[in-house]
Amino acid sequence: MGIAHFPGDGTTLEQLMSNANTGLHQVKLAGRNDLQFFTPIVQERSARSLRLTNALHQAIQRGEFSLEYQPQLELSSHHIFGAEALVRWTHPDLGPVSPAEFIPLAEGCGLIFPISQWVMCCALQDAHSWTDDGSTPLTVSVNISATQFERGDLVLMVIEQLQAEAFPPDRLELELSESVTLADPEKALAQLEQLYVHGIRLAIDDFGTGYSSLSYLKRIRAHRLKIDQSFIRDLAVNEDDRAIVLTIINLARSMGMRTIAEGVETPEQLGLLRRLGCDEIQGYLLSKPLPQAAFVSFIKDQVPFTLPFRSSGQQIG
């Protein structure tokens, strides 16, 4: 519901309806099931959303999207084993637009499908060059929106891109949020099973922050659970966070899955994750997301990798 007040938000029926619709638009963007009073800030936000939505239609053709890669490290071997592909959008006038802002807009207007196909194609092409010199093959992780499961052609798109790029399926990992099974659980699980059968790796992103269901988790047959950075941020000072992280690690291990902690930024967090038994990490302690050329240089210079940080006089890594 969008709400506008007379006379502050309008003195005519047309003004009031227009401003109420502006509030309604913001509610829809936020996920529905809510209400929003019209305010100048809401109006400004709605105008920006409309401008960005219109601009998204030409963003791919204009080459405004790019990819960055955040390295992922296996703690036992100190080797970089893969990277997460992160899409970036630079608007010609507005500059960089956060994925947290444009991804929901793309989902709402249906443009998430061509954007995801572009991301998949570019990520697979880039990943080929990571091992052209004969080094150990790396995995590339690509985020998949829950919206893509609703249309039903996700599996076909992924398989076609793998075949087009002659990319090994076991080097592609799809990162899924827990919400993929909310709208139509059986339809989503059927698609996940097809991806698994084709040898494509699956990871559950932001585990424990949404609608966790152990009954669905065991049916997804994921290879990896990603521990959300909200549990990592205060790991060194919050006993509850440590208890949650330990529970996730033990759950994953008991189900034959590996765990990767995202958002690792300090040596203290790293030390605790080691002691708790986490398998892998990614975050600014290791590296910020890097453009393709910088990422290639990074992995060639860091084999095996040693974290260049010290704590209490001891080398970490």
Buried (B, 14 or more C-beta within 10 A) or exposed (E): EBBBEEEEBBEEEEBBEBBBBBBBBBBEBEEEEEEBBBBEEBBEBBEBBEEBBEBBEEBBEEEBBEBBBBBBBBBEEBBBBBBBBBBBBEBEEEEEBEBEBBBBBBBBEEBBBBBBBBBBBBBBBBBEEBEEEEEEEBBBBBBBBBBBBBEEEBBEBBBBBBEEBEBBBEBBBBBBBBBBBBEBBEBBBEBBBBBBEBEBBBBBBBBBBBEBBEEBBEBBBBBBBBBBBBBBBEBBEEEEBBEBBBEBBEBBBEEEBBBBBBBBBBBBBBBBBBEBBBBBBBBEBBBEBBEBEEBBEBBEEBEEBEBEEEEEEEEBB
